[in-house]
Structure formats: structure tokens, C-alpha cells
Amino acid sequence: MSAPTSPSTAASHVALASALSVTVSAVLVATKAVVLMLSGSPAILASLTDSGLDLLASLITFFAVRYARTPPDKEHPFGHGKAEAFSALFQGALLFASGALIMQDCLHILLHPQPARASTWSIAVLVLSLVLTFVLVTVQTRALKNEQSVAVSADRMHYLTDFVTNIIGLIGVVVAAAGFPIFDPLAGFVMAAWFLWTAIGVFREASTHLMDEALPDDAVAHIREVVMTDPRILGLHELRTRLAGPWILIQMHVELDPRLSLADAHTIIIAAENRLIEVYPNADIIIHPDPKGLAEPHAGVFHGGDVHEAESGGASGPATAERQA
């Protein structure tokens, strides 16, 4: 995981991406609705249906991104970050439903063929969709490089699907205009199948946040490295990480010289937290000090050692990363 920029700067990038998403989808819905009335193309119908759902999903993303970044409150002391995951789940559901409905419509047209009209308009609107979608995906990609956002990530995946399906739709319309009308509903059918596949990917990404999945192994290893930079920290255990929308939650126990005063131990911990904040400015960090060699088990249903260490080492019981003498 790459180091993000400051939360304020990154949030502005994500906000811009979500606002642009709403604008692009609104333009495409209006344009495709007009062309559909002129052409009656199944591929345009499939594309219009997806753009209409995109507009709804983009509006939800627009508000979810902003709500997720509101400060913690009494009812939500860990913040509102998971609002983005719920937004992504909703997008996945819309995508899956649209794919199923479009497949049904294309099957009906295959069984009862209808001539496509105004193919020039159909081609023009699909080209417009490709251009606008490419611009939007580029902006979203840059925003995600600055800050993690499962809602914008799901929205980006949605529009990447649009980009591919619009290419398929364009091929279908062109081939149909050349005298092979069956390729138009076939293109719509392929687009619908792609919607279903993309929806599964969106569900998977959202579930990692809702199920409190840990950061990748390389990020966890980097956290250890940053903390253990201070030679006064003699060991590290019970490291836990999880994602909550745009936020990273990190907690751990560190082992210190038992002869240190409380004030000195506090200074060491604050310094470790500051080092982590420099790398992960969107993190909330809790570090608990333990006296080296005198630490006792702590209460809690999830007590039992460092999950990352236990899984990688294959050993049972508490695992501790200690500084080599």
C-alpha cells in the first residue's frame, strides 16, 4: 500500500471524482435517451439502462464519500467510514439487477428480431460515452492513488465496465448497420454478462471492509518496520489492522524497558505514533505499552497474540516480534 497524501488534499480529489461521476452519468443518460427514441437499438438500451443506474449509484457515492469523512460522534465513535462499503454494495446490487434485466430483454429481441434505426446516432452516442468514461476513469484512478475509497473504487469499476461494454456495443451497432442485425442484441447480451461479473467484484471489495479485513501483508510488515525503528522499543505483538472506508485503524502492544518512567514510555509511544502518521496520515492508532518480560494476558474476547505472526509462523499462542540482541 502506497503512502497517501494528507487527508484534506486526498479528500478533495475523491470529492472531485464523485462530483464528476454524477455529471458524466447525467449527460450520458440524457443523450442516450434521445438516441434510443431515434434508433430503438438494444445495445443503446443496454447502455442507457446502465447509465441510468450509474447516475443513481453516482449520487449515492457522492453523498457516501462525504458522509464517510464526517468526524466521529457519540453514536459512531469509530467514524462513518463504512458508509462507503454500503454504497459499494448498493452499486453492486444495481449492476447485478441491470445485467439480469438486459439479458432478459436481449433474449426477447433475439427471439423476436426488430430492425435497428438511425445507426449513425447510435454510433455517435457510444463514441461520446467512450470519451467521457475515459476522462472520468482517469480522474478516479488519480484520486484513488491519493486515498483509499471503496465507494469511489466501486464507482470506478462500474465505469470501467461501461468503457468495455460501450466498445462491445459500438461493435454490435456497426456490424448490425452493415447488414447483420443479430449482432446488436448479441452485443447487449455480452454487455449484460459483463455487468454480472463486475457486480461480483464490487461485492468482494465491499465485503473486505464490512468484514474488517486486515491490511495487505506488505503494509503490515511496513508498520512493524516503522515502529521498531526506535531501539527503545524491544518488541511488538498483538498487531491488528483494519479498513473503515477511507480510514485505517491500527492497534498494537509494544514492549519497553520496565525501568522506564510512565512519562518516558509515553514519549516513546507518541513518537512511534507520529512515525506511523507520517506514512499513513489517514490512520487512527492505538499503542499499548507492556514492560518487557513482565507483560500479562489482557482481557478481551480477541486476545491471543499477533494474528499476522501466528498465521505466517504456523505456531499457536501469542506471537511476538522482538528486537534481536
Helices and strands as residue ranges (DSSP letters): H 7-39, H 42-68, H 83-111, H 119-146, H 150-177, H 183-210, H 217-227, E 235-244, E 247-256, H 262-279, E 283-291, H 307-313, E 320-322
